[in-house]
Amino acid sequence: MEYEESDPAIFKACLDDPQKLMQVDSRVLRKVKEEFGVKRFVGFGGFRNVRNVYNWNGVILEVDEAKFEFGEMYEVECETSEPERVKKMIEEFFTENGIEYSYSVMSKFAVFRAGELPLS
């Protein structure tokens, strides 16, 4: 996955007129236009994602809160060299605190496109 720093104001201006994306100077958008032959952009809605980063029990957790028109979902990620140990820690925390959880079966973008939250 590619990332680049961008001015959010530029992309907010494109919300009302997605065609403005054709003029944005962006390495990622340039690659999309070249590789996929994109001639125009259209808008079809969106969702809001807020990421918080926590140092918890010696590991760094990234917690995403995704808000869609049809509901909210949360995602916990942890880059670690000990995934099974950390997975067990998180599962125990959720269980002890009565937090229902399931494992991701689709990306946030796929959830947005489906128009409904995945069943747990």
N, CA, C and O atoms as CSV, one atom per row, in Angstrom:
chain,resi,resn,atom,element,x,y,z
A,1,MET,N,N,0.850,-1.166,0.000
A,1,MET,CA,C,0.000,0.000,0.000
A,1,MET,C,C,0.895,1.229,0.000
A,1,MET,O,O,1.890,1.280,0.724
A,2,GLU,N,N,0.549,2.197,-0.796
A,2,GLU,CA,C,1.340,3.423,-0.880
A,2,GLU,C,C,0.667,4.540,-0.102
A,2,GLU,O,O,-0.557,4.670,-0.084
A,3,TYR,N,N,1.507,5.341,0.541
A,3,TYR,CA,C,1.033,6.505,1.275
A,3,TYR,C,C,1.837,7.712,0.825
A,3,TYR,O,O,2.980,7.581,0.389
A,4,GLU,N,N,1.240,8.873,0.933
A,4,GLU,CA,C,1.972,10.110,0.701
A,4,GLU,C,C,1.304,11.210,1.514
A,4,GLU,O,O,0.096,11.183,1.746
A,5,GLU,N,N,2.104,12.169,1.941
A,5,GLU,CA,C,1.569,13.310,2.673
A,5,GLU,C,C,0.812,14.198,1.692
A,5,GLU,O,O,1.303,14.492,0.602
A,6,SER,N,N,-0.378,14.620,2.084
A,6,SER,CA,C,-1.195,15.469,1.223
A,6,SER,C,C,-1.882,16.525,2.060
A,6,SER,O,O,-2.070,16.359,3.265
A,7,ASP,N,N,-2.251,17.597,1.416
A,7,ASP,CA,C,-2.991,18.666,2.076
A,7,ASP,C,C,-4.470,18.286,2.085
A,7,ASP,O,O,-5.094,18.222,1.026
A,8,PRO,N,N,-5.042,18.031,3.271
A,8,PRO,CA,C,-6.457,17.630,3.334
A,8,PRO,C,C,-7.399,18.637,2.682
A,8,PRO,O,O,-8.443,18.254,2.155
A,9,ALA,N,N,-7.043,19.917,2.711
A,9,ALA,CA,C,-7.915,20.947,2.130
A,9,ALA,C,C,-8.107,20.719,0.632
A,9,ALA,O,O,-9.185,20.971,0.095
A,10,ILE,N,N,-7.069,20.248,-0.031
A,10,ILE,CA,C,-7.175,19.987,-1.476
A,10,ILE,C,C,-8.230,18.918,-1.736
A,10,ILE,O,O,-9.059,19.057,-2.635
A,11,PHE,N,N,-8.190,17.856,-0.945
A,11,PHE,CA,C,-9.125,16.753,-1.174
A,11,PHE,C,C,-10.534,17.091,-0.690
A,11,PHE,O,O,-11.512,16.599,-1.251
A,12,LYS,N,N,-10.646,17.924,0.340
A,12,LYS,CA,C,-11.979,18.369,0.768
A,12,LYS,C,C,-12.641,19.175,-0.344
A,12,LYS,O,O,-13.855,19.092,-0.536
A,13,ALA,N,N,-11.850,19.951,-1.074
A,13,ALA,CA,C,-12.388,20.737,-2.187
A,13,ALA,C,C,-12.897,19.832,-3.307
A,13,ALA,O,O,-13.743,20.241,-4.101
A,14,CYS,N,N,-12.388,18.616,-3.371
A,14,CYS,CA,C,-12.799,17.673,-4.422
A,14,CYS,C,C,-14.089,16.933,-4.078
A,14,CYS,O,O,-14.651,16.249,-4.933
A,15,LEU,N,N,-14.566,17.060,-2.843
A,15,LEU,CA,C,-15.782,16.345,-2.458
A,15,LEU,C,C,-16.985,16.784,-3.283
A,15,LEU,O,O,-17.782,15.953,-3.718
A,16,ASP,N,N,-17.116,18.092,-3.498
A,16,ASP,CA,C,-18.246,18.594,-4.279
A,16,ASP,C,C,-18.065,18.352,-5.774
A,16,ASP,O,O,-19.044,18.223,-6.509
A,17,ASP,N,N,-16.824,18.292,-6.218
A,17,ASP,CA,C,-16.540,18.087,-7.637
A,17,ASP,C,C,-15.375,17.107,-7.781
A,17,ASP,O,O,-14.222,17.526,-7.878
A,18,PRO,N,N,-15.672,15.798,-7.793
A,18,PRO,CA,C,-14.608,14.788,-7.869
A,18,PRO,C,C,-13.703,14.934,-9.092
A,18,PRO,O,O,-12.571,14.450,-9.079
A,19,GLN,N,N,-14.185,15.594,-10.150
A,19,GLN,CA,C,-13.362,15.784,-11.342
A,19,GLN,C,C,-12.120,16.614,-11.049
A,19,GLN,O,O,-11.136,16.540,-11.784
A,20,LYS,N,N,-12.159,17.413,-9.964
A,20,LYS,CA,C,-10.986,18.209,-9.587
A,20,LYS,C,C,-9.792,17.314,-9.256
A,20,LYS,O,O,-8.647,17.764,-9.293
A,21,LEU,N,N,-10.059,16.046,-8.934
A,21,LEU,CA,C,-8.967,15.112,-8.641
A,21,LEU,C,C,-8.045,14.929,-9.846
A,21,LEU,O,O,-6.874,14.584,-9.685
A,22,MET,N,N,-8.566,15.159,-11.046
A,22,MET,CA,C,-7.746,15.008,-12.251
A,22,MET,C,C,-6.604,16.029,-12.272
A,22,MET,O,O,-5.580,15.791,-12.913
A,23,GLN,N,N,-6.768,17.171,-11.573
A,23,GLN,CA,C,-5.740,18.208,-11.574
A,23,GLN,C,C,-4.826,18.156,-10.342
A,23,GLN,O,O,-3.855,18.908,-10.268
A,24,VAL,N,N,-5.123,17.286,-9.385
A,24,VAL,CA,C,-4.313,17.215,-8.165
A,24,VAL,C,C,-2.960,16.584,-8.482
A,24,VAL,O,O,-2.883,15.531,-9.114
A,25,ASP,N,N,-1.886,17.255,-8.026
A,25,ASP,CA,C,-0.535,16.726,-8.223
A,25,ASP,C,C,-0.238,15.728,-7.108
A,25,ASP,O,O,0.165,16.109,-6.009
A,26,SER,N,N,-0.439,14.461,-7.404
A,26,SER,CA,C,-0.270,13.397,-6.418
A,26,SER,C,C,0.342,12.180,-7.092
A,26,SER,O,O,-0.131,11.735,-8.138
A,27,ARG,N,N,1.391,11.647,-6.491
A,27,ARG,CA,C,2.044,10.452,-7.027
A,27,ARG,C,C,1.060,9.290,-7.099
A,27,ARG,O,O,1.034,8.560,-8.090
A,28,VAL,N,N,0.248,9.112,-6.052
A,28,VAL,CA,C,-0.705,8.001,-6.009
A,28,VAL,C,C,-1.780,8.172,-7.083
A,28,VAL,O,O,-2.087,7.225,-7.807
A,29,LEU,N,N,-2.353,9.375,-7.192
A,29,LEU,CA,C,-3.385,9.595,-8.212
A,29,LEU,C,C,-2.812,9.469,-9.622
A,29,LEU,O,O,-3.478,8.953,-10.519
A,30,ARG,N,N,-1.585,9.937,-9.817
A,30,ARG,CA,C,-0.941,9.808,-11.126
A,30,ARG,C,C,-0.801,8.323,-11.492
A,30,ARG,O,O,-1.051,7.928,-12.631
A,31,LYS,N,N,-0.400,7.516,-10.516
A,31,LYS,CA,C,-0.247,6.076,-10.746
A,31,LYS,C,C,-1.597,5.435,-11.091
A,31,LYS,O,O,-1.678,4.598,-11.990
A,32,VAL,N,N,-2.650,5.829,-10.375
A,32,VAL,CA,C,-3.994,5.303,-10.647
A,32,VAL,C,C,-4.415,5.651,-12.074
A,32,VAL,O,O,-4.903,4.795,-12.812
A,33,LYS,N,N,-4.223,6.909,-12.452
A,33,LYS,CA,C,-4.620,7.342,-13.795
A,33,LYS,C,C,-3.845,6.593,-14.876
A,33,LYS,O,O,-4.418,6.180,-15.884
A,34,GLU,N,N,-2.541,6.420,-14.662
A,34,GLU,CA,C,-1.709,5.750,-15.667
A,34,GLU,C,C,-1.978,4.247,-15.733
A,34,GLU,O,O,-2.168,3.699,-16.818
A,35,GLU,N,N,-1.996,3.581,-14.583
A,35,GLU,CA,C,-2.131,2.117,-14.569
A,35,GLU,C,C,-3.520,1.629,-14.954
A,35,GLU,O,O,-3.666,0.570,-15.564
A,36,PHE,N,N,-4.548,2.411,-14.594
A,36,PHE,CA,C,-5.914,1.958,-14.844
A,36,PHE,C,C,-6.611,2.747,-15.945
A,36,PHE,O,O,-7.772,2.482,-16.254
A,37,GLY,N,N,-5.921,3.709,-16.536
A,37,GLY,CA,C,-6.508,4.476,-17.622
A,37,GLY,C,C,-7.700,5.316,-17.189
A,37,GLY,O,O,-8.641,5.505,-17.960
A,38,VAL,N,N,-7.665,5.814,-15.971
A,38,VAL,CA,C,-8.783,6.606,-15.443
A,38,VAL,C,C,-8.888,7.919,-16.213
A,38,VAL,O,O,-7.908,8.650,-16.358
A,39,LYS,N,N,-10.080,8.201,-16.700
A,39,LYS,CA,C,-10.336,9.436,-17.449
A,39,LYS,C,C,-11.157,10.438,-16.639
A,39,LYS,O,O,-11.148,11.635,-16.926
A,40,ARG,N,N,-11.867,9.937,-15.626
A,40,ARG,CA,C,-12.664,10.829,-14.770
A,40,ARG,C,C,-12.934,10.141,-13.444
A,40,ARG,O,O,-12.888,8.916,-13.338
A,41,PHE,N,N,-13.214,10.949,-12.444
A,41,PHE,CA,C,-13.558,10.452,-11.119
A,41,PHE,C,C,-15.005,10.807,-10.808
A,41,PHE,O,O,-15.500,11.852,-11.228
A,42,VAL,N,N,-15.673,9.939,-10.075
A,42,VAL,CA,C,-17.024,10.215,-9.588
A,42,VAL,C,C,-17.043,9.933,-8.091
A,42,VAL,O,O,-16.277,9.108,-7.593
A,43,GLY,N,N,-17.922,10.623,-7.385
A,43,GLY,CA,C,-18.064,10.396,-5.952
A,43,GLY,C,C,-19.238,9.476,-5.684
A,43,GLY,O,O,-20.273,9.575,-6.343
A,44,PHE,N,N,-19.083,8.591,-4.727
A,44,PHE,CA,C,-20.214,7.736,-4.359
A,44,PHE,C,C,-20.334,7.608,-2.846
A,44,PHE,O,O,-20.752,6.568,-2.336
A,45,GLY,N,N,-19.965,8.668,-2.131
A,45,GLY,CA,C,-20.117,8.669,-0.676
A,45,GLY,C,C,-18.803,8.413,0.016
A,45,GLY,O,O,-17.730,8.544,-0.573
A,46,GLY,N,N,-18.905,8.047,1.272
A,46,GLY,CA,C,-17.683,7.798,2.017
A,46,GLY,C,C,-17.962,7.393,3.445
A,46,GLY,O,O,-19.108,7.190,3.845
A,47,PHE,N,N,-16.904,7.283,4.190
A,47,PHE,CA,C,-16.993,6.986,5.613
A,47,PHE,C,C,-15.857,7.710,6.313
A,47,PHE,O,O,-14.887,8.136,5.686
A,48,ARG,N,N,-15.994,7.840,7.613
A,48,ARG,CA,C,-14.981,8.542,8.403
A,48,ARG,C,C,-14.207,7.518,9.212
A,48,ARG,O,O,-14.793,6.632,9.833
A,49,ASN,N,N,-12.898,7.644,9.202
A,49,ASN,CA,C,-12.051,6.741,9.980
A,49,ASN,C,C,-11.113,7.572,10.851
A,49,ASN,O,O,-10.401,8.445,10.355
A,50,VAL,N,N,-11.121,7.293,12.151
A,50,VAL,CA,C,-10.227,7.974,13.086
A,50,VAL,C,C,-9.351,6.918,13.737
A,50,VAL,O,O,-9.850,5.944,14.302
A,51,ARG,N,N,-8.045,7.116,13.655
A,51,ARG,CA,C,-7.096,6.165,14.248
A,51,ARG,C,C,-6.479,6.784,15.499
A,51,ARG,O,O,-6.016,7.924,15.484
A,52,ASN,N,N,-6.484,6.005,16.580
A,52,ASN,CA,C,-5.784,6.371,17.806
A,52,ASN,C,C,-4.717,5.316,18.059
A,52,ASN,O,O,-4.921,4.135,17.780
A,53,VAL,N,N,-3.589,5.747,18.584
A,53,VAL,CA,C,-2.477,4.844,18.857
A,53,VAL,C,C,-2.239,4.817,20.361
A,53,VAL,O,O,-2.132,5.861,21.005
A,54,TYR,N,N,-2.160,3.609,20.909
A,54,TYR,CA,C,-1.998,3.428,22.349
A,54,TYR,C,C,-0.805,2.528,22.648
A,54,TYR,O,O,-0.561,1.548,21.944
A,55,ASN,N,N,-0.062,2.873,23.705
A,55,ASN,CA,C,0.952,1.981,24.245
A,55,ASN,C,C,0.252,1.218,25.356
A,55,ASN,O,O,-0.085,1.797,26.389
A,56,TRP,N,N,0.031,-0.069,25.157
A,56,TRP,CA,C,-0.765,-0.882,26.081
A,56,TRP,C,C,0.002,-2.151,26.406
A,56,TRP,O,O,0.346,-2.925,25.514
A,57,ASN,N,N,0.265,-2.358,27.678
A,57,ASN,CA,C,0.959,-3.573,28.135
A,57,ASN,C,C,2.212,-3.882,27.315
A,57,ASN,O,O,2.496,-5.039,27.003
A,58,GLY,N,N,2.952,-2.830,26.973
A,58,GLY,CA,C,4.217,-3.025,26.266
A,58,GLY,C,C,4.120,-3.199,24.765
A,58,GLY,O,O,5.129,-3.466,24.112
A,59,VAL,N,N,2.932,-3.054,24.205
A,59,VAL,CA,C,2.771,-3.132,22.747
A,59,VAL,C,C,2.070,-1.872,22.246
A,59,VAL,O,O,1.369,-1.200,23.003
A,60,ILE,N,N,2.258,-1.567,21.000
A,60,ILE,CA,C,1.596,-0.415,20.378
A,60,ILE,C,C,0.360,-0.921,19.643
A,60,ILE,O,O,0.455,-1.732,18.722
A,61,LEU,N,N,-0.808,-0.423,20.069
A,61,LEU,CA,C,-2.068,-0.786,19.414
A,61,LEU,C,C,-2.557,0.388,18.581
A,61,LEU,O,O,-2.521,1.534,19.030
A,62,GLU,N,N,-3.010,0.105,17.379
A,62,GLU,CA,C,-3.672,1.096,16.538
A,62,GLU,C,C,-5.148,0.737,16.532
A,62,GLU,O,O,-5.533,-0.344,16.084
A,63,VAL,N,N,-5.973,1.650,17.032
A,63,VAL,CA,C,-7.411,1.403,17.120
A,63,VAL,C,C,-8.118,2.355,16.163
A,63,VAL,O,O,-8.062,3.574,16.326
A,64,ASP,N,N,-8.783,1.783,15.163
A,64,ASP,CA,C,-9.535,2.566,14.180
A,64,ASP,C,C,-11.008,2.561,14.539
A,64,ASP,O,O,-11.581,1.518,14.855
A,65,GLU,N,N,-11.615,3.740,14.486
A,65,GLU,CA,C,-13.064,3.866,14.636
A,65,GLU,C,C,-13.597,4.305,13.272
A,65,GLU,O,O,-13.344,5.427,12.831
A,66,ALA,N,N,-14.328,3.423,12.614
A,66,ALA,CA,C,-14.889,3.722,11.294
A,66,ALA,C,C,-16.381,3.993,11.443
A,66,ALA,O,O,-17.120,3.172,11.986
A,67,LYS,N,N,-16.814,5.153,10.957
A,67,LYS,CA,C,-18.231,5.528,11.019
A,67,LYS,C,C,-18.795,5.571,9.605
A,67,LYS,O,O,-18.323,6.307,8.739
A,68,PHE,N,N,-19.820,4.753,9.407
A,68,PHE,CA,C,-20.528,4.683,8.135
A,68,PHE,C,C,-21.932,5.240,8.349
A,68,PHE,O,O,-22.354,5.413,9.492
A,69,GLU,N,N,-22.655,5.522,7.284
A,69,GLU,CA,C,-24.050,5.956,7.416
A,69,GLU,C,C,-24.893,4.882,8.077
A,69,GLU,O,O,-25.920,5.193,8.679
A,70,PHE,N,N,-24.483,3.626,7.978
A,70,PHE,CA,C,-25.277,2.496,8.468
A,70,PHE,C,C,-24.741,1.898,9.766
A,70,PHE,O,O,-25.234,0.859,10.204
A,71,GLY,N,N,-23.748,2.522,10.391
A,71,GLY,CA,C,-23.243,2.014,11.669
A,71,GLY,C,C,-21.769,2.309,11.880
A,71,GLY,O,O,-21.122,2.969,11.067
A,72,GLU,N,N,-21.260,1.806,12.986
A,72,GLU,CA,C,-19.860,2.017,13.353
A,72,GLU,C,C,-19.181,0.676,13.570
A,72,GLU,O,O,-19.819,-0.309,13.941
A,73,MET,N,N,-17.885,0.658,13.335
A,73,MET,CA,C,-17.109,-0.528,13.676
A,73,MET,C,C,-15.723,-0.090,14.130
A,73,MET,O,O,-15.250,0.992,13.783
A,74,TYR,N,N,-15.094,-0.939,14.901
A,74,TYR,CA,C,-13.764,-0.663,15.428
A,74,TYR,C,C,-12.823,-1.768,14.987
A,74,TYR,O,O,-13.222,-2.920,14.816
A,75,GLU,N,N,-11.573,-1.394,14.808
A,75,GLU,CA,C,-10.573,-2.366,14.378
A,75,GLU,C,C,-9.314,-2.132,15.205
A,75,GLU,O,O,-8.860,-0.998,15.353
A,76,VAL,N,N,-8.759,-3.209,15.738
A,76,VAL,CA,C,-7.533,-3.131,16.528
A,76,VAL,C,C,-6.426,-3.822,15.748
A,76,VAL,O,O,-6.572,-4.968,15.321
A,77,GLU,N,N,-5.321,-3.116,15.567
A,77,GLU,CA,C,-4.173,-3.679,14.857
A,77,GLU,C,C,-2.935,-3.552,15.730
A,77,GLU,O,O,-2.801,-2.603,16.502
A,78,CYS,N,N,-2.035,-4.515,15.600
A,78,CYS,CA,C,-0.777,-4.475,16.336
A,78,CYS,C,C,0.311,-5.140,15.505
A,78,CYS,O,O,0.227,-6.327,15.192
A,79,GLU,N,N,1.330,-4.368,15.153
A,79,GLU,CA,C,2.498,-4.928,14.466
A,79,GLU,C,C,3.419,-5.454,15.556
A,79,GLU,O,O,3.878,-4.688,16.402
A,80,THR,N,N,3.692,-6.744,15.543
A,80,THR,CA,C,4.514,-7.348,16.585
A,80,THR,C,C,5.233,-8.584,16.055
A,80,THR,O,O,4.802,-9.212,15.088
A,81,SER,N,N,6.325,-8.908,16.706
A,81,SER,CA,C,7.041,-10.140,16.352
A,81,SER,C,C,6.460,-11.338,17.093
A,81,SER,O,O,6.874,-12.475,16.867
A,82,GLU,N,N,5.483,-11.074,17.994
A,82,GLU,CA,C,4.833,-12.140,18.767
A,82,GLU,C,C,3.315,-12.074,18.605
A,82,GLU,O,O,2.608,-11.831,19.583
A,83,PRO,N,N,2.804,-12.282,17.402
A,83,PRO,CA,C,1.369,-12.091,17.162
A,83,PRO,C,C,0.461,-12.978,18.010
A,83,PRO,O,O,-0.588,-12.515,18.459
A,84,GLU,N,N,0.823,-14.211,18.239
A,84,GLU,CA,C,-0.057,-15.102,19.012
A,84,GLU,C,C,-0.155,-14.664,20.469
A,84,GLU,O,O,-1.229,-14.732,21.067
A,85,ARG,N,N,0.961,-14.213,21.043
A,85,ARG,CA,C,0.948,-13.743,22.434
A,85,ARG,C,C,0.075,-12.490,22.568
A,85,ARG,O,O,-0.737,-12.386,23.487
A,86,VAL,N,N,0.249,-11.550,21.651
A,86,VAL,CA,C,-0.516,-10.304,21.708
A,86,VAL,C,C,-1.989,-10.572,21.414
A,86,VAL,O,O,-2.864,-9.981,22.046
A,87,LYS,N,N,-2.263,-11.446,20.473
A,87,LYS,CA,C,-3.653,-11.817,20.162
A,87,LYS,C,C,-4.342,-12.347,21.416
A,87,LYS,O,O,-5.477,-11.974,21.709
A,88,LYS,N,N,-3.660,-13.212,22.151
A,88,LYS,CA,C,-4.230,-13.774,23.378
A,88,LYS,C,C,-4.474,-12.676,24.416
A,88,LYS,O,O,-5.504,-12.682,25.091
A,89,MET,N,N,-3.531,-11.732,24.547
A,89,MET,CA,C,-3.696,-10.616,25.490
A,89,MET,C,C,-4.944,-9.799,25.152
A,89,MET,O,O,-5.737,-9.466,26.033
A,90,ILE,N,N,-5.104,-9.486,23.881
A,90,ILE,CA,C,-6.248,-8.671,23.452
A,90,ILE,C,C,-7.552,-9.433,23.651
A,90,ILE,O,O,-8.532,-8.869,24.140
A,91,GLU,N,N,-7.572,-10.705,23.277
A,91,GLU,CA,C,-8.779,-11.521,23.460
A,91,GLU,C,C,-9.170,-11.592,24.935
A,91,GLU,O,O,-10.349,-11.472,25.268
A,92,GLU,N,N,-8.199,-11.785,25.812
A,92,GLU,CA,C,-8.491,-11.842,27.253
A,92,GLU,C,C,-9.041,-10.511,27.744
A,92,GLU,O,O,-9.983,-10.485,28.536
A,93,PHE,N,N,-8.464,-9.407,27.282
A,93,PHE,CA,C,-8.952,-8.081,27.668
A,93,PHE,C,C,-10.406,-7.895,27.231
A,93,PHE,O,O,-11.238,-7.443,28.016
A,94,PHE,N,N,-10.707,-8.240,25.992
A,94,PHE,CA,C,-12.075,-8.109,25.491
A,94,PHE,C,C,-13.035,-8.977,26.298
A,94,PHE,O,O,-14.100,-8.512,26.704
A,95,THR,N,N,-12.669,-10.219,26.528
A,95,THR,CA,C,-13.534,-11.151,27.266
A,95,THR,C,C,-13.774,-10.659,28.686
A,95,THR,O,O,-14.913,-10.643,29.152
A,96,GLU,N,N,-12.716,-10.261,29.376
A,96,GLU,CA,C,-12.836,-9.780,30.761
A,96,GLU,C,C,-13.703,-8.537,30.868
A,96,GLU,O,O,-14.320,-8.301,31.907
A,97,ASN,N,N,-13.759,-7.744,29.812
A,97,ASN,CA,C,-14.520,-6.493,29.837
A,97,ASN,C,C,-15.836,-6.576,29.078
A,97,ASN,O,O,-16.467,-5.550,28.824
A,98,GLY,N,N,-16.256,-7.776,28.714
A,98,GLY,CA,C,-17.546,-7.966,28.054
A,98,GLY,C,C,-17.641,-7.324,26.686
A,98,GLY,O,O,-18.723,-6.913,26.266
A,99,ILE,N,N,-16.530,-7.232,25.990
A,99,ILE,CA,C,-16.513,-6.613,24.664
A,99,ILE,C,C,-16.637,-7.705,23.604
A,99,ILE,O,O,-15.781,-8.584,23.500
A,100,GLU,N,N,-17.714,-7.639,22.818
A,100,GLU,CA,C,-17.891,-8.602,21.728
A,100,GLU,C,C,-16.913,-8.262,20.610
A,100,GLU,O,O,-16.677,-7.091,20.315
A,101,TYR,N,N,-16.352,-9.289,19.997
A,101,TYR,CA,C,-15.417,-9.054,18.905
A,101,TYR,C,C,-15.479,-10.191,17.899
A,101,TYR,O,O,-15.981,-11.279,18.181
A,102,SER,N,N,-14.957,-9.905,16.726
A,102,SER,CA,C,-14.794,-10.930,15.694
A,102,SER,C,C,-13.584,-10.528,14.871
A,102,SER,O,O,-13.085,-9.409,14.988
A,103,TYR,N,N,-13.123,-11.432,14.051
A,103,TYR,CA,C,-11.967,-11.143,13.215
A,103,TYR,C,C,-12.424,-10.575,11.884
A,103,TYR,O,O,-13.460,-10.973,11.351
A,104,SER,N,N,-11.647,-9.644,11.353
A,104,SER,CA,C,-11.995,-8.996,10.089
A,104,SER,C,C,-12.115,-10.011,8.966
A,104,SER,O,O,-11.275,-10.894,8.799
A,105,VAL,N,N,-13.178,-9.855,8.209
A,105,VAL,CA,C,-13.365,-10.685,7.022
A,105,VAL,C,C,-13.362,-9.823,5.762
A,105,VAL,O,O,-13.318,-10.334,4.643
A,106,MET,N,N,-13.408,-8.491,5.966
A,106,MET,CA,C,-13.370,-7.582,4.828
A,106,MET,C,C,-12.792,-6.238,5.267
A,106,MET,O,O,-12.858,-5.880,6.443
A,107,SER,N,N,-12.236,-5.512,4.330
A,107,SER,CA,C,-11.656,-4.202,4.616
A,107,SER,C,C,-12.756,-3.184,4.900
A,107,SER,O,O,-13.924,-3.420,4.592
A,108,LYS,N,N,-12.379,-2.059,5.486
A,108,LYS,CA,C,-13.358,-0.995,5.746
A,108,LYS,C,C,-13.975,-0.505,4.434
A,108,LYS,O,O,-15.171,-0.219,4.375
A,109,PHE,N,N,-13.157,-0.411,3.391
A,109,PHE,CA,C,-13.692,0.023,2.104
A,109,PHE,C,C,-14.704,-0.983,1.567
A,109,PHE,O,O,-15.728,-0.592,1.008
A,110,ALA,N,N,-14.426,-2.269,1.732
A,110,ALA,CA,C,-15.369,-3.304,1.285
A,110,ALA,C,C,-16.667,-3.221,2.081
A,110,ALA,O,O,-17.748,-3.421,1.527
A,111,VAL,N,N,-16.567,-2.929,3.373
A,111,VAL,CA,C,-17.772,-2.755,4.204
A,111,VAL,C,C,-18.581,-1.576,3.671
A,111,VAL,O,O,-19.799,-1.671,3.519
A,112,PHE,N,N,-17.901,-0.464,3.388
A,112,PHE,CA,C,-18.576,0.711,2.839
A,112,PHE,C,C,-19.300,0.363,1.543
A,112,PHE,O,O,-20.457,0.738,1.352
A,113,ARG,N,N,-18.615,-0.355,0.654
A,113,ARG,CA,C,-19.216,-0.726,-0.629
A,113,ARG,C,C,-20.406,-1.663,-0.449
A,113,ARG,O,O,-21.374,-1.596,-1.207
A,114,ALA,N,N,-20.334,-2.552,0.574
A,114,ALA,CA,C,-21.426,-3.499,0.827
A,114,ALA,C,C,-22.649,-2.791,1.401
A,114,ALA,O,O,-23.773,-3.267,1.242
A,115,GLY,N,N,-22.436,-1.656,2.067
A,115,GLY,CA,C,-23.559,-0.905,2.621
A,115,GLY,C,C,-24.122,-1.462,3.906
A,115,GLY,O,O,-25.213,-1.076,4.324
A,116,GLU,N,N,-23.389,-2.375,4.545
A,116,GLU,CA,C,-23.830,-2.920,5.828
A,116,GLU,C,C,-22.633,-3.475,6.586
A,116,GLU,O,O,-21.637,-3.897,5.997
A,117,LEU,N,N,-22.760,-3.461,7.910
A,117,LEU,CA,C,-21.695,-4.004,8.742
A,117,LEU,C,C,-21.670,-5.515,8.612
A,117,LEU,O,O,-22.718,-6.144,8.465
A,118,PRO,N,N,-20.474,-6.110,8.664
A,118,PRO,CA,C,-20.413,-7.575,8.587
A,118,PRO,C,C,-21.050,-8.200,9.820
A,118,PRO,O,O,-20.999,-7.630,10.910
A,119,LEU,N,N,-21.645,-9.367,9.646
A,119,LEU,CA,C,-22.233,-10.084,10.776
A,119,LEU,C,C,-21.114,-10.701,11.588
A,119,LEU,O,O,-20.151,-11.227,11.031
A,120,SER,N,N,-21.242,-10.638,12.930
A,120,SER,CA,C,-20.190,-11.235,13.765
A,120,SER,C,C,-20.463,-12.688,13.989
A,120,SER,O,O,-19.691,-13.365,14.667
